[in-house]
């Protein structure tokens, strides 16, 4: 706040009577500072916090805390909105919150020519507890979004269901709201649904599943009536669709045969049956939708590799103990004598393949 700066011959402060080198508004610095505080802070600061998730209300909007101390963030916002600056303020900081009071340190100077100094202000803290809109919906258990996990033309395996649950659990644990918006997990046979009271949380969960599983995502909306405020709202469904094939299946893709060895969010890995080399097929929509099953993993015969002599391989079936001698042009390098393998017959051609890796 600008003020007149004078140098008087008497150099006497008319308020306290002391001599001063410089007068500010006709007063010494100490008297001027007493009559001209840097700022004004209300005696009471009122903040509203969500008792479920810790969000705080700023104006008419609920704000997500940036860190782990929602009360401090709410008070910082309240101080910023209510503090009335009177001088030249350089910095405002909360130094302590204790005993129902907040201590605010303001640094700056009251008039030009003064050196910077600090003043402390104390206000009573009044906390009001409520529920933010998202937590109201969560507490009411009202479904507004659903994430469905399905597989094209088949049911989900127990390993795929377990993986999807881990992905969503890991995703929710990393969010500030945690699992508050997940109101139900429905597992019906070989299908899996995650039910949410929050559309943003459901959308983020669907994105997490899409990153971790080779799949396509279909979003649909359906009118679900009118909310308490009279506004129409829609129920959204995110359908995560896995491919028809799974690890352990033999598929045909773009005219070539592959043995799927593993699947993850990074893509699908498979053994090219022409070269018996593992390749990455990726995770394209074309692969998910058009990879055609030639043999399911359950149809392959579990065997033990009994001996390998050049291109002559002898395997023994685990079910009947039958010994089979095969002439193979090449053998996958992972297979060794005494190791487990799977025997596949396509047309008149035999393939001895390593076991596939389950999803992790």
Helices and strands as residue ranges (DSSP letters): E 5-6, E 23-24, H 29-35, E 39-40, E 44-50, E 56-58, E 61-63, H 70-82, E 84-85, E 88-98, E 101-109, E 117-130, H 133-140, E 145-151, H 158-173, E 182-188, E 191-196, H 199-212, E 215-226, E 232-242, E 250-253, E 256-264, E 267-272, E 277-282, H 285-290, E 292-295, G 297-299, E 301-309, E 312-317, E 323-327, E 340-346, E 349-353
